[in-house]
Amino acid sequence: METTSLETAIQREASVLEELLDGQLVGDRRVFMKKGSLAAAAMAMAATWFASVTRTKAQTTAKSDLEMLTESFTLEQQAVNTYNAAAALRDSSGAPLVDGAVLSVAVAFIGDHTTHAARFRDVIVQLGGTVPANTTATTLDAFPPGPNSQLTSLPGILRYALAVEIFAAKLWYQYAKDAQDLRVRRVFADLAPNEAAHAAILRAALKFVVGTSTDHDNSNPGKAVVPFTQLSFDSPVF
């Protein structure tokens, strides 16, 4: 996990958050959401995670490093396909359900997940494994939307995307602990915080742009939005 790469990712996500919330926040709420807050939280979380997973003895798991990598490669591609599908959804009048700053977020996340898939592919190749064929599937079959995350409205789309990002963040963190090869541990530890940052941005969209509750709603905007340092306390809500 190269620091420069991590810093670039954090700056990019902070810029996405700032664009999303431009004009939505005033006064002391905007102070909280400035770039430095997200960047500091994400950087501290990433540093803590990487230090912990490199010191933690690998957990017992039924999956090999290559199995974890190939599963994750496919899931990242499915996430790309899901965001693309959501961006194309229209309401009954033909108007897009996702547009404006929220569409910019979706486009940015598509780029991130495409990059993540490439990172997993590279490590698979380094280990001498076989890269799975590219998939056209979405996450919808594996993770069907629940009653509050139907892809028929912007809040539903955001809630579904939030659940996908939390699921990925938790899984990558767990796989970073389970992996045997240091290269595999590094890639999972590097990407998990980025998924958590995605979750923070989606919570901000739900709370401040759409004006509805998040999965961890709280009167304190900070507790409602920022990435959690202990993902064991978090859970995806499809």
C-alpha positions in Angstrom: 0.0 0.0 0.0 1.9 3.0 -1.2 1.3 6.2 0.7 1.3 8.3 -2.4 -1.4 6.1 -4.0 -3.5 6.2 -0.8 -3.2 10.0 -0.5 -4.3 10.4 -4.2 -7.3 8.2 -3.6 -8.3 10.2 -0.5 -7.9 13.5 -2.2 -10.0 12.3 -5.1 -12.8 11.0 -2.8 -12.7 14.2 -0.8 -13.2 16.2 -4.0 -16.1 14.0 -5.0 -17.6 14.6 -1.5 -17.1 18.4 -1.8 -18.8 18.5 -5.3 -21.7 16.4 -4.0 -22.3 18.7 -1.1 -21.6 22.0 -2.8 -24.5 24.3 -2.0 -26.2 21.7 0.3 -24.4 22.7 3.6 -24.1 25.9 5.4 -22.5 27.1 8.6 -20.8 24.7 10.9 -22.1 21.7 9.1 -20.0 22.6 6.1 -17.0 23.1 8.3 -17.2 19.4 9.3 -17.5 18.2 5.8 -14.5 20.0 4.4 -11.8 18.0 2.6 -9.4 17.8 5.5 -12.0 16.0 7.7 -12.6 13.1 5.4 -9.0 12.9 4.4 -7.8 12.8 8.0 -10.4 10.2 8.9 -9.7 8.0 6.0 -5.9 8.3 6.3 -6.0 7.4 10.0 -8.3 4.5 9.4 -6.1 3.2 6.5 -3.0 3.4 8.6 -4.6 1.6 11.5 -5.9 -1.1 9.3 -2.7 -1.7 7.5 -0.7 -1.8 10.7 -3.1 -4.2 12.3 -3.4 -6.6 9.4 0.3 -6.8 8.9 0.7 -7.7 12.6 -2.2 -10.1 12.8 -1.8 -13.8 12.4 -3.8 -15.0 9.4 -7.2 -16.4 10.3 -8.3 -19.9 9.4 -10.2 -19.8 6.2 -11.4 -22.3 3.6 -10.4 -20.0 0.8 -6.9 -19.7 -0.7 -5.3 -16.4 -1.6 -6.2 -17.0 -5.3 -9.8 -17.8 -4.5 -10.2 -14.6 -2.5 -8.6 -12.6 -5.3 -10.7 -14.1 -8.1 -13.9 -13.7 -6.1 -13.0 -10.0 -5.4 -12.0 -9.3 -9.0 -15.4 -10.5 -10.1 -17.3 -8.6 -7.4 -15.5 -5.4 -8.4 -16.6 -5.9 -12.0 -20.2 -6.6 -10.9 -20.1 -3.3 -8.9 -19.0 -1.4 -12.0 -21.9 -3.0 -13.9 -24.4 -2.1 -11.1 -23.4 1.5 -11.1 -23.6 1.7 -14.9 -27.1 0.1 -14.7 -28.2 2.5 -12.0 -27.0 5.5 -13.9 -29.2 4.5 -16.9 -32.4 4.1 -14.9 -35.3 6.4 -15.7 -38.6 7.3 -13.9 -42.0 7.0 -15.5 -41.7 10.3 -17.3 -38.3 9.3 -18.8 -36.2 11.5 -16.5 -33.0 10.0 -15.1 -33.2 8.8 -11.5 -29.5 9.6 -11.1 -28.2 12.9 -12.3 -26.3 16.0 -11.4 -23.7 15.7 -8.6 -24.9 12.2 -7.7 -24.3 11.0 -11.2 -20.8 12.5 -10.9 -20.3 10.3 -7.8 -21.5 7.2 -9.6 -19.1 7.9 -12.5 -16.2 8.4 -10.0 -17.1 5.2 -8.3 -17.2 3.3 -11.6 -13.6 4.5 -12.2 -12.5 3.4 -8.7 -14.0 -0.1 -9.0 -12.5 -0.5 -12.5 -9.1 0.3 -10.9 -9.7 -2.1 -8.1 -10.5 -4.9 -10.5 -7.3 -4.2 -12.3 -5.3 -4.3 -9.0 -6.8 -7.7 -8.2 -6.0 -8.9 -11.7 -2.4 -7.9 -11.4 -1.9 -9.8 -8.1 -3.6 -12.9 -9.6 -1.1 -12.8 -12.4 1.8 -12.3 -10.0 0.7 -15.4 -8.2 0.5 -17.4 -11.4 -3.3 -17.7 -11.2 -5.9 -17.6 -13.9 -7.8 -14.3 -14.2 -11.6 -14.9 -14.5 -13.4 -13.9 -17.6 -14.9 -10.5 -17.5 -18.5 -10.6 -16.3 -21.6 -8.7 -17.5 -23.5 -9.6 -14.4 -24.4 -7.0 -11.7 -24.5 -7.5 -7.9 -28.3 -7.7 -8.0 -28.5 -11.5 -8.2 -26.1 -12.1 -5.4 -27.5 -9.3 -3.3 -31.1 -8.7 -4.1 -32.4 -5.2 -3.0 -34.5 -5.2 0.2 -37.7 -3.2 0.7 -35.7 0.0 1.4 -33.2 -0.3 -1.3 -35.3 -0.9 -4.4 -33.8 0.7 -7.5 -36.9 2.6 -8.3 -36.0 5.9 -6.6 -32.8 7.9 -5.9 -32.9 7.0 -2.1 -33.3 3.3 -2.9 -30.4 3.4 -5.3 -28.2 5.2 -2.8 -29.1 2.8 0.0 -28.4 -0.2 -2.3 -25.0 1.2 -3.3 -24.2 1.9 0.3 -24.8 -1.7 1.2 -22.6 -2.9 -1.6 -19.8 -0.6 -0.5 -20.0 -1.7 3.1 -20.0 -5.3 2.2 -16.9 -4.9 0.1 -15.1 -2.9 2.8 -15.8 -5.5 5.4 -14.8 -8.4 3.1 -11.6 -6.8 1.9 -10.6 -6.1 5.5 -11.3 -9.7 6.5 -9.4 -11.0 3.5 -6.5 -8.8 4.4 -6.3 -10.7 7.7 -6.9 -14.1 6.1 -4.4 -13.8 3.3 -1.1 -15.7 3.5 0.9 -13.8 0.8 2.0 -10.3 1.8 1.1 -9.0 -1.7 -2.4 -10.3 -1.2 -2.7 -8.7 2.2 -1.4 -5.4 0.9 -3.9 -5.2 -2.0 -6.9 -5.9 0.3 -5.6 -3.6 3.1 -5.1 -0.9 0.4 -8.5 -1.1 -1.1 -10.7 -1.6 2.0 -10.5 2.1 3.1 -11.5 3.3 -0.3 -14.7 1.2 -0.1 -15.3 2.7 3.3 -14.8 6.2 1.9 -17.4 5.4 -0.8 -19.8 4.5 2.0 -19.1 7.9 3.7 -19.9 9.7 0.5 -23.1 7.7 0.0 -24.2 8.4 3.5 -23.6 12.1 2.9 -25.8 12.0 -0.2 -28.6 10.3 1.7 -28.4 12.6 4.7 -27.7 16.0 3.1 -28.7 15.8 -0.5 -31.8 13.5 -0.4 -32.6 14.4 3.2 -33.4 10.9 4.4 -31.9 8.6 7.0 -28.7 6.5 6.6 -28.0 3.0 7.9 -26.3 4.7 10.9 -28.4 7.8 11.2 -27.4 10.1 14.0 -28.2 13.7 15.1 -24.4 14.3 14.9 -23.5 14.6 11.2 -20.0 13.3 11.9 -21.2 10.0 13.4 -23.7 9.6 10.6 -21.4 10.0 7.7 -17.7 9.4 8.4 -16.1 6.0 7.7 -16.1 3.7 10.7 -12.7 2.6 12.0 -14.3 -0.6 13.4 -16.1 -2.1 10.5 -17.3 -5.0 12.8 -19.8 -2.5 14.1 -21.1 -1.8 10.6 -23.3 -4.1 8.5 -24.6 -3.9 4.9 -28.4 -3.4 4.7 -29.6 -4.5 1.3 
